Amino acid sequence: MAKHRTNDTGSKEIDQTVSLPVLDSKQSGTRCGSKGGAPTMGRTKIARWRAGVLITVNVLMIAHLIQWLIMGMTISPIEPSEAMETLEVGVINAGAVLFLLTFLSTLILGRFFCGWLCHVVALQDLCAYIMNSIGIRPKPFRSRLLIYFPFFLGMYMFVWPTFKRMALAPLLKSNGIHWPAWLRPVEPIHEWSNGLVVDDFWATMPPWFIAVPFLFICGFAAVYFLGAKGFCTYGCPYAAFFKPMDKVAPVRIHVNDDCKQCGYCTSVCTSNVRVSDEVRDFGMVVDAGCMKTLDCISACPNDALSLGFGKPALGAKPISPETYKESKEKRSRRFDMTLGEELFASVLFLWFFFATRGLLDAVPMLMAGGLAAIGVMIVMTSVKLIRKPNARMYSYSLKLQGKIKPAGFLIILMALGFLVGSAWSGNARLMRWKGDIAFAKSKVPTSTLVRAEFQPSETMRKRAKAAVRAYQRADSPENGGLGWSLNAEHRLRLSYFLGVLGQYDQSLDELMTVLIDGNPTDELVLQAGQLSTMAIHQNPPEGLDSRELSAHQRKALLDIYQQALDAHPNLHAIRTELSRAALSEGDVEKGQAYWAIDSYDNDPRFFIAKARYAGFGGNMVDAKAELERAYALVDTLDRPAGMQIDIARSALQYQMNEYALELAQEAIEGESATALTWLAAGEIANASGFADLGKQRAQQALTMSGVDRPMVQARAAGVLMQPGETDRARELLTDAATRSIDPFEIMFIAQGMCRAGLGLGDDEMLDLGLGFWSQVVEDYPGIYVIRHDYSSMLYQAGRSDEALAQMTRVAELDSTNPVYPKLVAQLHLILGNTDEQQKWLEIASQRESALKDD
């Protein structure tokens, strides 16, 4: 029976240490293989076999890592959490295969995988064994509410992505609701890809300075503060699936009539299951926490326990309702906290989890869960330590007769560390989240920010300022913040908002940090070049005429390209730009020097870039030879179709039409061909003068998965757009513009309609495009550049009066930009309104002066 004691309030509470009736030491020692005394965790005969299996699992994991280090490629990480990638983007990897096999095995065997094959269980068992060896028996931390965290975490990891894609997205779309800015968007999976073999094994793993503490936290810390399977109970998301599956599994631990209720089974159980109570009440173990370690069977001195098939635990009824009721009441009193304390602890747990997940952009989700659970345990222990006159933890006295002991001060110090640390990291995470929300609400693409016509509305300016403050506050102290250094993604977003505010120099500085220290793309480097041009245009050096200013801007742009290429030699498009620049200046030797490297002999993109350089110089023989070298490497790629299309497009650029058509045909005949492959092949056929062939390929693409995206439909419409055959194209463009929620995407589609209408003399197509464009102007009046472009299209369509009205309106709405008044003046000049022209030129001049004063 459990012992009662009286607390400082005078009420009774249950002692957490529950005595068990055990047999004499001789029986115990004979059965468990010990020298005498009650059996302990990790000392049974079966435990040695299980330890051997778990050691083998860890040895195989190390061998897996070594094999990758030697060969450079290997099977993707065999870790169930990798299944998240499968559910989010459709990459089938080894982790997803393992998760599926484990799921199916648990349906039959119960949680056998957890007990015998999980490397984290191996770590916890080792730590529990070491603690037992030094006299510390891990005591389970029992909570009513926190045990549900793994369920919600598992749902978030493995159910939420599919729910967003299959249920939430269609629901929002059917009701005309835009995707919430605070919710990470999800893209439909148009194609499942093979990710079973990878060359970057460690890409999804944490760095060593996180991995090592992770092992300590999931091992010693979790076992010490939460019990022998503390991390499994409060941090493992797989339990959300394995526990329900265990309930229906037919393989269970059963008891026969030889059971004497000695309690040895409970004493050795590392799964925190009260086996003796379970078998007494149900004749078998029904607790879903049972990991089938079989220690209880090995420890039983009467061979009363066995593993075998039988009825599942789901719906099992107690043998003796009265005994079970009494046992249940006892269990309900064994929790470590009151219900009120648990509610507070649950809120604290969520805060700790939020604050630590992504800490230093490195702490993974599972580690955050373990840290949160440990933090809650320490804080709540500190609370009790302060409130009560006496407190202990294991053999350590934390407080005795109102006096706090050194161990107690240590616990309080650890609690303060968790609270202060979470306040620091939580603030940095909140600031990043605030900036991310602002970015999700921003509709203007980066390419538009560097247009002279762009000026932000007051709303956009306020949002950008708030985002800049948030990101700068979340940055490291050396950068003026209170957090840690922004990662590449957040620094790019900070650069974006600085660009919105017209602070091009600072925007470029942030972008250059990513270019030099990160892993930039060619497009990002080109964007940096545009920013440098805008920055110089905004603050031009004194004493330079227009020609000298242009030369200065070009030099600054090429300097940025060179810095990026020096840091990242794999930026082949930038290499092409630099070599072309040298060639255009007459420095052939310098241009050739950019290609005098042999580090990329196995990279087809290098030879495509080199072909573009040769083609720029008019050397079509060399250009084709380089494209053929690229083509020779296509078979080494997992998905050759995309590279074949890239080579074909380059060939088409230099009038190698036959070669381009040949490559496009091979691409669509390959196994890796997708709807986009067929569509690109149709575009190549169209550009080569084979309109019917292009139409056939576009129609084939429209029957395949992945063409329901608005921009893809717009591309297909472009291929189908032929004189006298615009009905299908108009239908596709209308559907694409109607379904898109991005104003610039809709504008692009409308622009395609208008140009097609003008080119084909199709007034219906032109009116349709202008109608969609007009609607975007009304829906987004604060994005002035959309109205500017609409005015330009109206002018091209011969509707000068409407164009003037729209341009005048945008010049009035944006009261600071001098570009718009100049354009209004030009339109008045064309229409012969010289007085109005002069008026608007004066307005433009006033705005230019105001900008200089600022």
N, C-alpha and C positions, 0 to 999 in steps of 0.2 A: 504493500500500500504506500501511497505517497504521503510524505510527512507534512503536517501543517505547521505553520509558524505564524506569529503575530507581527504585523508590520508596525510602523511608527504611528499609524492612524488607529491602531487597535483592532482592525479587521483581519480576517484570516486570508492567507494566500497559499498557494501550492508551492512547495519546494520544487525547484526545477530538476533536482536529482531524484529519480524514482528508483526505489530498491526493487530487486528482482530475486525471487526464490531460486537459488542455484544449488546444484548437487555438490557432493563433496569434491575436494580438489583432485582426488585420484581419478575419478571419472573424467573430470575436466581435462586433466593433463593427458590421459590416455587418448581421448578422442581428438583433441586439438593439436596434439603434438608439442605441447608446452611442458614445462617442468613442474607445473602445479599452479593452482589458483584459477580464478575465473577466466574464460577465454577472452581474448582481446582482438580488436580489429587487425586484420592483416596477418594473423598468426595461424590460420587454418591451413590444412594441406592443399585445399583447392585454391587458396589465395596464391600459393607459390606457382601453380600452373597458370593462373590468370596473370600474375605478374610477368611470367615468361612470355605470354602472348602479347601483353601490352608493351613490353620491352621490344619485342620483335616489330610491333607496329611503329614504334619510334625509330628503330634502326632503319626500317624501310623508308621512312620519311627523310631521314638524313641521307640515305643512298639516293633517293629521288633528287634531292638538292645537289648532291655531288655530281650525279649524272648530267644534270643541266649545266653545271659549271664547266664540265669537261667537254660536252658535246655542243652546247649552245642552244639546244632545243630539247624539249621533253613533253611529257603529258602534262596538261594543265593541272594546277593545284587540286589535289583530291580532298577538297574541303567543302562541306555542304553549303556554306555561305556563298560559294561561287554560283550557286543556283540563282541568286538574285540577278546576275547578269543575264542568265537564260530567260528569266521572266520579264526583264525590262527591255532587252534589245534583241532577244532571240538567238543568242550565241550558246550553242550546246557544248558544254564543257564537262570535264571529268567530275567536277563537284556536283553538277546537276545529276549525272548518272548515279553517283554514290548516294545522293539524297533520295533518289527514286528507289534504288535497291534497298536502302535502309528503311524507307517508309514501308515497302512491301514486306520486308523481313519482320518488321515490328508487328505487322498485322497477324503474323503467325507465331513468332517466338516471344513477343513482348519486347521489352527494352534490353534485349541481349546485346545489341550493338553498343549501347551506352556502357555496359559493364565490362565488356571484353575487348572492344576495338577502338574506343575513343581515346585520343591522346591527351585530352584535358582531364578525363577521368584518371588516366595513368598518373598524371602530374599530381592530382589531388590525393590519390591513394598513396603515392610516395611521400607526400608531405604529411599525411595523417600517420603513416608508418613511422616516420622520423619523430613526430611529436609524441606518439605513444612510447617510443623508445626512450624518450627523455622524461616520461612521466606526465605528459599533457594529453589528456583524452579529449579530442575535439567535441565540443558540445553544440548541438544544432540550435540555430537561432530560429525560433518559431513565430511566424507572423500569419495573421488572417488574410491580409490584403496584398502584401508584397509578393506573395507566391504567384499572383496573377500577372506580374510584369512579364515573365517569359512568354506567356500566352499572347499578350498584346505586341510584344516585340516580334514574335514569330509571325503574327498576322501582318505586321507592318513589312517584314522582310519578304514574305513569300505569298501573301494573298493580296495586299494592298496594290502592288503594281498592276496585277491582272484586273482587280476590281476597278481601278481608275480607267484602264483601257477599255474593258468590256461593258462596264455599267455606268460609271460616273460621266465619262466623256460623252457617250451618246445621250445621256439624260440631260446634261447641260446644253448640248447642241440642239436637241429637240425642243427645248424651251427657250432658245435664243439667248442663253446666258453665257457670257464670256468666261473663259477659264480664270479662276481666281488668281490674283497676282502672288499670293502667299503660298500657293500650292505648286509644287514642282510639276511641270507638264510631262505628259507621257505620249510617246509616239506609237502609232500602230506598228506591229511587227509584220512587215510585208514579205520577209523571207527569213527562214531559219538558216543560220550559218554554222559551220563546223569549227569549234574552238577546242577540240580535244588535244591538239598539239600546239604548243606555243614556244616562242623563242625568248620571251621575257617572263620567266617563271615568277619573278618577285614583283611584278608590276602591281598586283593587287594586295601585296603583303605590306605590313607596316615596317618602317625602318628599324634597325637593330636597337636604337635607343628607346623605342617604344615596345618592341617585341620582348626584350629582356624584362622590363617592369611588368609587362602583361603576364609573363609566366609566373612572376612572383605574386602578382595580385590574384590570378586565378588559382595559384597554388597555396603557398603558405598563408597569405593574408586572408583569402576566402575561407580556407579550412579553419584557421585559428578563430576568426570572428564569426563565421556563419555555420561551421560544422563540416563533417567529413565530405559531404557533397554540396557544400554551400553554393558554389558557382552553378552547379546543375539546378539547384532549387531556385535561385534568385537571378541568374544571369543568362542561362542557356535558352535561346529561342526555339531550339528544336524540340524542347519539351512540349511546346504548344501542339505539336503533331504527335509526338511519341506517346504522351500520356493518354490521349483518347484512343490511340491505336492499341495501347497495352490493355485497355479495358475490354476490347473485343478479341484479343489474342487467345487462342485455345490452350497455348502452352503456359502452364502456371506451376507454382510450387504448392504441393498438396501435403496434407498431414494424415497419418493413420492413428489407430487407437493406442499406439505405444507412446504417444506424447505425454510427458509428465509435467509440462508447463514449467520447466526449469529456467527458461529465459536465456539459455545460451545463444539461441538463434538471434535474439534481439541484441545481445551483448556484442556479437561479432558483425552485425549488419552495418555496412558502410553507406547504405542508402537512406539512413535515418528512418527506417521502417520498423515499427514495433511488431515483429514477426509473430511473437508468442500470442499477442492479442488477436492478430489477424487470423491465425489458424484456429485459435480457440473459438472465435466468433463466426467464422465462415468455412472452416475446414480447408482453407487455402489462403494464399496471399492475394488480396484484391487491391492493395494500395498501388496506384499507378507509378509511384516513385520507385518501386522495386526494379532494380537494374539486372536482375538474374545473375548476380555475382556468384551465387551458390555457396557462399560462406556459411549460411545458416544450415544447409544440408550437411556440409562437412563438419560443422561444430556439434550437431545433434548427437548426444551420447547414446541415444536409443534407436537411431536410424528411423525416426518417425517422419522425417521430411523427405520428399522426393520431387523430382521435376517430371512432368508428364502432361499429356493432353487431358482436357476436361472442359467443363463449362466455362465460358468467359466470365470475367468479373462483373461485366455490365449487367445490372439487374439482380446480382447475387443477394440473397436474403440471409440474415444471420440465423445461426443454428438455434441460439437461445436469445430471443428478443430482450429479455430482462438483463442478461449479462452484457449484451451489446449496448443497451441503453446506458448502463452504468459506466461502461468503458468509454462511451462517447462523451458522457458528461465529464469524465476525468480529462479526456483529451482537450475538451473545450476550455479547461482551466490551466492548461500547460503553456499558453501563449506568453511570450515575453513582455507584451505590452497590453495596456487596456485598449479598448476600441478607440477612445479619443486620441490616445497616443499614436495609434496606428494611422488614423486619418492625418495627423500632423506629419508622421513619418512618411506617408505616401506622397504628400506634397513635396516634402524635402527630397525624397527619392527622385521625383520627376525633375526637380531643379538641378540636383547633382548630375543626373543623366544628361540633361540639356547642356549644362555647363562644361562637362568633361568630354562629351562626344565631339570629336573634331578639335579638341584642345591641341594647339600648336599645329593644326591641320594634319594631325597624325594619329590621334587616339581613335581606334576603331570602335564600332558600336558595341561589340561584346565586352571589350575592356571597360567601356563607359558604364555598362550595366553592372559589372563586378565592382567597380569603384563606387558607384552610387549605393549599392547594397552595403558595402563595407562602411562607407561614410555615414549612412543612416544608423547602422549598428553602433558606431563609435559616438555619434552625437547623442543618440538616445541613452546610451550608457552614461554619458557625461551628465545628461539631464537628471537621470536617476541618482547619479553620484552626488550631485549638488543637493537634491531634494531629500535624500534619505540619510540617516545617521550611519548606516553600515552598508558597505558594498564590496563585492569580491568579483574577480574574474579568474577562473581556474584556481590556482594556488596563491594568487596574488591578492593581497588585501588592498583595495582601492581607498577605502574610508572606514575608519573604526571609531565608534563612539563620537561621531561628529568631526573627527580630525582626518583631513585628506592626507593620504600617504603619497610617497614619491610616484608609485605606479599610477595613482589616481591623477596626480598632476600631469603625468605623461599622457593619459587618456584625454584629459581636458585640452592639453596642448594640441594633440592630434585632431580633436574636434574643431578647435579654432582654426587649425590649418585647413581642414576641409571647408569650413565656412568662408574664410577669407579667400582661399584659392578659388572656390566656386564663384564668389562675388567678382573676382578679377576676371576669370575666364568667361563667366556668364555675361558680364558686361561686354567683353570683346565679341562674344558670339551674338549678342543682341544687336550690337552696332552693325556687324556684318549682315545680319538678317534684315535690319532696317534698310541698309543699302541695297540688298538683293531685291527687296520688295519694290523699291523705287526703280530699279533696273527692269524688273518684270513689267512695270507699268509704262515704261518708256517705249514709244512706238517708232521713233526715228532711227533708221539704220545708220551705222557708223559712216558709210560712204556719203551720206547726206550732210553730215556735220561739217565736212570740209568744202562744201559748196558756198560760194560767195552769197548766194541768195538766202542761205539759211540764217534765221534768227529765232531763238527760242521765245515762246510766249512767256508771260509772267508765271503761269502755272508750272511750265516746264522749268523755268529758272529757279523757282522756289524748291521744286522737287530735286533738282540737280544740286543746289546748295546744301540741302539737308543730307543728301546722299554723300556728298564730298565730306561734310563734317563727320558723318557716321563712319565712313571708311578711314578717314584720317585719325579719328579717335580710336578705332580698332587696331591701328597699325602699331608697330613697335615703338618703344620710347625713343630710340635713336632717330626715328622718323617723326617724332612729335606726338606719338599716340600713347595709349595706355594698355595696349594688348601685346600682340606679337606680330611679326612681319606678315604683311598681306601676301597671300599666295598669288600665283600668276593670274588666275581667273578674277580675283577681287581687284588686283592692281589694274587689270584691263578695264574693269568697270569704273574704277576711279578715274582712269584716263578718259573714258567715255564721257563721264559727267563733267570733267574739266573742259573737254571739248565742247560740250553743250553750252557751257558758260563762256566760251570763247577764250579760255586761258590755254592757248595752244602750246606755249612754252612748257608749262607745267604738265599738260597732257602728254607732250612728247617725252618729257623726263620719265614719267611713269611707264610709258610704253617702252622706252629704251631699256629700262630695268628688266622688263620681261624679255626683250629681244636678246639681251646679253646673258642674263642668268637663267632664263627659262628655256622652253623648247618651242620656239615660234614657227609659224608657217610662213610661206612666201607671201601670202596675202597680208599677213600682219606687218611684215617689213614694208610692203608697198604702202600700207596705211600710214606707217611712220613717216615715210617719205612725203606723203601728202600733208601730214601734220607739220612737217618742217617747212614746207612751202608756205602754208597758211601762217605759221608763226613769223616767218620773215616778212611776209606781206603785211602782217599786222603791225610789226615794229621794224620797218626797213632801216638798214644802216644809212647814216646821213652821207650826202655827197655822191650818191650813185644815181646815174641816169637809168632809164628803163632797161636798156640793154645790159648794163652792168649788174643791175638788180636781178635780171633773169639768169645771168651767168652765176651770180652768187647763190641763187636758189638751187640751181642745177648742181653746183658743187656740194652744197649742204646735203642734198638728196643722195648724191652718189657716195658721200662720206658715210651716211647712215647705212646704205647698202653694203659698203665695204666692211664696216664694223660688224654688221650682222653676219656676213659671209665668213669673216675671220673667226667669229665665235661658233658658227654653225655651218661648216662646209657642205652640208647636205641640202642647203637652200639653192637648188639648181636653177629655179626661175630667176633668182636674184643674180646668180652667176651669169645667166644669159643677159640680163639687163646691163650688168657692168661691162661684159665683153662687147656688147653692142655699142655701148657708149664709147668705149675705146676705139672701136672700129669706125664709128661715125666721126670721131675726131682725127681719123687718119693714122692712129697708132695701131697698126695691124699686129705688131709683135706683142704689145700688151694684151690685145684681145685674145690672141692665141695662147698666151701664158695662162689665162684662166682655165684652160682645158688641159694643161700639161700635168695632169695628175692621174694616178692609177688606182685611187682608193675606192672607186665606184664602178669597177669593171663588171660587177654583178648587179648593178642597179639600172634597170631600163630607163628610169626617169632621167638619169644623167645623160644618156645618149639621145633621148628626145629633146632635152634642153640644148645639147650640142648641135643637133640637127637644126633647131630654130636659129641658132647663131650662124650656122653655115648658110641657111636659107636667107637670112637677113643680108648676108654678104653677096648674095646672088649665086652662090656655088651650089647648084641643085644636085650635082653628082655626089658631093660630100654629104649633103643633107639626106639624100636617100640612103646612102651607105650607113649613116648613123642611125637612121630609123630602122634599117635592117638589123643592125647590131642590137637595137632595143628589142626588136621582134624575136631575135634568137634567144632572148632571156625570158620570154613570156611563159614558156612551159615550166619555169621554175617557180611560178607564183601559184598560190592556192586558188586565186580567182583571176584567170588570165583574160577574161572577156573585157573587163574594164580597161586594162592596159592596151588591149588590141584597139579599142575604140579611141583611146588617147593617141596612139600612134597614127591611126587613120585620120583623126582630126588634124594632126600636124602635117600629114602628107597632103591633105586637102588644102591646107593653107598655102602650100607652095605648088599648087596646080598638079599634084600627082594623083589625079582623080582615079585612075584605074587601080593604082596601088591601094588607095583609100577604100574603094569599093570592095576589093579583094579581102582586106583586113576586116571590114565591117561584116562581110559574109561569114568569115571564119568565127567572128565573135558571136554571132547569133546562132551558129551551129554548135557552139561549145556547151558543155554541161553547166557552166557557171553563168550562162546568159540569163538575164532578168528582163523585166518589162522595160527598165531604163536602157538596157543594152539594145533591145529592139527599137526603142524610140530614137536613140542616138544613131543607130544604123539607118533609120528612116530619114533623119536630118541630113546625114552624109549623102544618101541617095538623092535627096532633094537638091542639095547644093551642087551635086555632080550633074544635074540636069535630067535625072530619072525620077520624075514626079510620081508616076504610077507605082514604081517600086517603093518609093518613100511612103506613099499612101498605104500600100499593102502592109509594110512593116509597122506603121503607126497603128493600123487597125488591129494587127496581131498584138501589139503592146497593150492596147485597150482591153483585151480579153484576159490579161494576166494580173496577178496580184501586185499592188503597189502603185497603181495609176490613179487612185482616187484622191491624191493630193492635188490641191488647186494648181500649183505651178507646173506639175507634171501634165495635168490636163491641158494647160495653156500651151505647153510645148507640143503636145500631140495635135492640138488645134492648128498650130503653126505649120505642121507638116501636111495636114489635110486641107489647108487653105489654098484652094486652086480656083481660078476664074470659073464662075458658073457652078461651083460645087462648095458653097460656103455654109450650107445648112448644118451639116454635122459639126463643123468647126464652131459655128455660132452657138450651137447647143452646148458644146463642151466649155466654151469660154463663159457663157452665161452661168452654167452650173458652177464653174470654178470661182467666178467673181461673187456669186451668191453665197457660197459656202465659206469663203475665206473670211477671217476675222482680222487680218493684218492690213491696215490702211495702205501701206506702201505696196503690198502684194496685190491688193485690189487695183491700185493705181497702175501698176505694171501691166496687169491683165487688160484694164481699160485702154491703156496706151496701145497695146497690141491690137485691140479691136479697132481703135481709131485709125491707126496706120494701115491696117488691112483694108478698112473701109475706103480710105483715101487712095490706096494703091490699086484696089480692084474696082473703084467706082461704085462701091456698095454703100448707098446712103443708109440703109437699115443697120448695117454693121457699125457705121460711124455714129449714128444716133444712139445706138445701144451702148457703145463705149463711152460716149460723152455723158450718157445718163448715169452709168455707174460712177464715173469720175465726179460728177456733180453731187452724187449722194455722199461720197467720201468727203468732199469739201464741206458739206453741211454737218456731217457727223464729227469731223475733226477740225473745227474752225481755228483752233490754236496752233495747228501745224501749218504755218503760213506757206511753206514751200510747196505744199500740195496744191494750194490755190494758184500759186505762181505757175506751176507746170500745167495746170488746167487752163489758165489764161493763154499760155503759149500754144497749147493744142487747139484752142478755139481760133487763134490767129491763123494757124496752119490750115484749119478747116475753112478759112475764108469768112469767119464770123468776127470781124474786127470790132464791132461795137460791143459785143458780148465780152470779147477778150479785154477791151479797155475797161469795162465795168468791173471785171474780176480783178484786174491788176490794180485798179484804183482802190478797190476794196482792201486788197492785201497791203497796199501802201499805207492805208489809213489804220488798219489793224496793228501793223508793226510800225510803231512811231519812232523807231531808232535806226532802222536799216536804210542806208542811202541808196542801195541798189534798186529797190522797188520804185522810188520816185523817178529815177533815171529811166526805167523801163516804161513808166507811165508817160514820161515826156517823149520818148521815142514813138510810142503809139499815137500820141497827139500830133506829132510831126508828120507821121504817115497819113493821118486823117486830115491834115491841113489846119489843125488848131494851134496856131503859133502862140497865141496868148497863153493858152493852157500849158503849152510846152514850156514856156519861160517860167511860169508859176511853179511847176513841178521841179524844174532844174534848180530854182532857188531853194526849194524845200530840201532837195538832195544835198545842196551845198551847206545848208544849215546843219543837217544831220552829220555830215562829214566833219564839220568844225566841232560839233558837240562830242563826237567820238575821239577826236584828237585831244580835246580838253580832258576827257576822262582818262 
